[in-house]
Amino acid sequence: MNIELILNIAQMVLAALLVASILIQAKGTGLGAAFGGGGNVFRTKRGAEKKIFQLTIVFAILFFGVALANVLI
């Protein structure tokens, strides 16, 4: 297999994982805050929410790295 093909496949998989992790996070926020609704209470991320947040950061860094490698090769 070609290295470019491997990088393209890795980039597509990481893009799908990144989108999914962002959508899972955004699911709990709701649209109330967008229209000036309540919910302005400060709270910290805990448990699964914190792990998903950290996983999203990891996916974003990996996606950027693979995209950069794909351009340079």
N, C-alpha and C positions, 0 to 999 in steps of 0.2 A: 504494500500500500504506500501511497504517496504521502509525504509529510503535510502537504497542503490540504489534502483530503481529510486527514486526521484532524488538523486544526479547524477546518470548516465544520466538521461534524461536532467537534468539541464546543465550538462557538455557538452552534445552533442549540445544542443540549443545554449549555449554560444560559443562553438567552431564555429558553423555555422555563428553566428552573428559577431564574431571576424574576421573570414576570409572575410566575405562580407564587413565589414567596412574597412579592409585593402585594399581589391581590389578596392573599390570605391575611396579611397585616391590615390592609385597608378595609377589610370586611367588618371589623369591630368598631371602626370610627363613626360610621353613620353619616348622614347628610345634614344632621341638625346643626353642626358647627359651621357648615358652609353658608347657612342662611341666618346666622346670628343667634342660633339657639343656644340652650344651656350646655352643660357638660364642660365647663371651663375649669374643672377641678383638677389640680395637679396630682398625678399619681405615678408611681414608678412601675416599670415593666417587671413582671414576675413570672417565673415558671416557663411554660411553653411560649408565651409571648416574647420573653427575653431571648429564648433560644432561636425563635424564628427571626427576630430582629438581627441577632448576631450572624445567623446563617445567610441572611440577605446581604449583609456586608461582605461576607466571604465570597458569595456568588458574584457580587459586583466587582470585587478585586480580581477574581479569577477571570471573569469575562473581559475585563480591561486588559489583563495580561495576555490572554489568548488572542484578543483582537490586535494588540500591539505586535505580538509575535507573527500573526498572520500577515500583517502589513510589511514587516521587515524581511520576511522570507519570500 
